[in-house]
Amino acid sequence: MQFKHPELLYALFLLIIPIFIHLFQLRRFKRLDFSNVEFLKRVLIKNRKSSQLKKWIILLTRMTIFSCIILAFSQPFSATKSALKSDKELVIYIDNSFSTQLTNADGISLQTHLQKLYTQNFYDYKINWMTNDFSKRNTAALDLKNEILAVKHSQKQLSPSEVIFRADQLFSTKKNNSEKRIIYISDFQSIYDFPEVPDELIVDVIALKYQETSNIHLDSVYISNTTINGVTLKVLITGQGRIPKTVPISLYKKENLIAKTAVDFSPNINREETKEVVFEIDNNENFEGKIEITDPNLLFDNNLYFSTNLRKKIKILAIGDADDNYLKRIFKENEFFFKQQNSKSLNYTDFNNKNFIILNELEQLSASLITALKSYTDQGGSLLIIPSSNATPGEYNPLYELLGLGTILSFNEEEKRITKIEFENPLYKNVFEKEIVNFQYPIVNSFFKLNSSAQKILSFEDSKPFILKNNHIYTLTAAISTQNSNFQNSPLIVPTLYNMAKQSLALPQLYYEIGRQNDYSIPIAIKQDEILKISDSLTTFIPLQQLKSSQVNITTSEAPHKAGNYDITLDEEVIDKISYNFNRKESTLRYADPNNWNTINLYKNVEDLFENIAQDNKINSFWKWFVILALLFLLIELVILKFYK
């Protein structure tokens, strides 16, 4: 038991006064002698012991009365440690990821809990709250109640570690006697680990429960084959839980239905199963597409948007007098504009119109060519340097030094095998099904020894570089003419040179994922004061863009905020089509068990949680009981004085 005004307890020392009065008997009686007592009636002599007992009882009752009055004014109470803390802060985390759209017996599970949260008493807590994409400090209880009912679902999801970290950042007080409480409302979908919770934090968890975890979702779409007139699209559909055996799938061009089919799943599957559907679309026009399924469980992954644009050919210029037949075989007319020129008939102003330039074994590099190539690469142009075996190191070093490729130290006539491939490099990613250890290694008869810090892509057996990359500039360290190497006949040459050229102009893909960094290029030359915009029928935003000589490099991250097909425009003129979709990780319904999180308090619902919070904040006051006791002992004293003889 504790006291609100403990200083008043010093008044208990005053109880010693009646004790002294009683002990010293300040009132004394005198004895009188009478000469004749015959006329007096007989007087009963009181029992002296009985009289003393009565005095002691009255003394005790009066002391008790005064003690109860003093204790009542001291306001005694009992409370938990939580109730006694002066600074109390609360962070409410609401998991608004797409998976929380599933329902329970009362409707959408998340909305049901938020409505119950609306009715609760938040006591004296300073309230902060957050979702996966929003946070707010020092919110009034009434504002919180109005705002949480308007929470919208998001593709983002925070891990428990991120929630604990962000919540700790929202707490304003750092005092040791403060209480920091986190209310964690989540379904724990796709959660794989639980962190340790700091001792100063109280984490109360409400795990959302659903009636049934089943879902059908569009996983992805990709181009499996391309012809002159058509494109073959393959769509992957994943089903999980109890779903219909037959699921209809529709293909739209803008708002027009152009194809419809159905995918057959095993009846009432209780596992995850993926099926494939094929559509054919026209290849001779821009196509704004949407693939749609119908599923009442989760709504966010029932549409998948994509766009195809008229194929834009990549412009390639090869400079040199060496044999270029192998280049023509790689860079075919249906995908590339390939042009060959010798170094004596170059138009340097034409460089800005090219996406990819190849120096094909030039024996001499003029100062004007080096200057033009430096200007071209500074503008973002991609360059491949294939040195000539007949050139001296000094011929290439001025260019190499300007481009940050290092310095050629010497020319070595020695046979070497090309054996080491950087499989994770973008040039070779998705080229090989697995990392190849033994294959027919290409060889070179001579090479340049290069001192460089550039990135290695292909290497010789002694780890010396064969292909190096610095940003968008590539160089070989050996000639690949048939006299010096068999690399032209190697399977490596096609993906190597083809991907170099394709990456020089990163044309838009079928679709991009919202919420991550996406980079692509639009092959258009615009003025410095012009900008490209991305828009749909309702919204418009300006992406991050970098102007190059013959293209505009675009980067998007957070924007746009909704899935759909968008136009890339310049002064209201549509230049290209682009599509964005939410990521699909929320579609796979796998849940962690918060019972495995040992450092939290787990509750079934909001009511149980706030009932516990109410108990933690309850203060039991006892002053009324002491007033009642004082009155009771006063009554006892009156009874004793009146009736006790």
Number of C-alpha atoms within 10 A of each C-alpha: 9 13 19 12 13 13 9 15 15 9 12 15 9 12 14 10 10 13 15 11 12 13 8 9 9 8 7 6 5 4 4 5 6 5 5 7 9 7 6 7 7 8 6 6 6 9 9 8 8 11 12 10 11 15 13 13 14 18 17 16 20 19 21 18 22 19 20 23 19 20 24 24 18 19 18 20 14 15 16 13 11 18 19 17 13 12 18 20 20 24 27 20 24 22 27 25 22 23 29 23 19 23 21 15 10 11 13 15 20 26 19 18 18 18 14 13 19 17 11 14 13 16 11 14 19 19 21 23 21 20 23 19 15 10 15 13 15 17 14 13 19 10 9 18 18 11 12 18 14 10 16 11 17 19 20 18 23 19 17 19 14 13 20 21 12 16 23 16 9 19 21 13 13 10 8 9 15 17 23 23 21 23 20 22 22 23 27 22 23 17 16 12 13 16 13 12 17 11 7 12 17 17 21 20 23 21 21 22 18 19 12 12 19 23 23 28 26 22 22 17 20 15 14 11 11 14 9 9 10 13 18 17 17 17 20 16 21 18 26 21 17 17 18 16 14 13 17 14 20 17 23 17 17 13 10 10 13 12 14 13 13 13 13 12 19 14 11 12 16 14 11 14 14 14 14 14 14 14 15 15 19 15 18 14 12 14 18 22 24 21 20 19 19 16 18 10 16 21 18 22 24 20 21 26 27 24 23 23 19 12 13 14 18 23 21 23 21 22 22 21 16 16 11 15 9 13 19 14 10 16 21 12 12 11 14 17 17 20 15 18 14 14 19 11 8 12 11 14 9 9 21 20 19 21 26 27 26 21 22 27 23 22 17 17 16 12 11 10 17 17 13 17 22 16 15 24 21 13 16 22 25 24 27 22 24 21 25 26 24 12 15 16 19 14 16 20 18 16 22 19 13 13 18 15 22 18 20 21 13 14 18 13 13 9 12 20 17 21 20 20 18 15 17 11 13 14 18 16 13 11 14 9 7 8 11 11 8 7 8 10 17 19 18 24 18 19 25 23 18 22 14 17 13 18 16 21 22 23 20 19 14 11 12 17 26 26 23 23 19 16 14 15 22 22 22 21 24 25 25 25 20 12 10 18 21 15 18 15 13 13 13 16 17 17 15 17 17 14 16 20 23 17 19 22 24 17 19 20 17 19 22 22 18 22 18 13 12 14 17 17 21 20 23 14 15 16 8 8 5 11 17 23 21 21 20 13 8 5 11 16 12 15 19 14 17 14 20 22 21 21 23 21 20 19 15 19 16 12 17 23 15 13 20 21 23 24 22 20 17 15 10 11 11 15 16 19 24 22 25 24 23 24 19 16 16 21 25 20 17 14 13 16 14 19 12 10 16 12 17 18 16 18 15 12 18 22 15 13 17 17 13 13 17 15 13 15 18 15 14 12 17 18 20 14 14 21 17 15 18 24 15 13 20 18 13 15 19 13 11 16 13 8 7 11 10
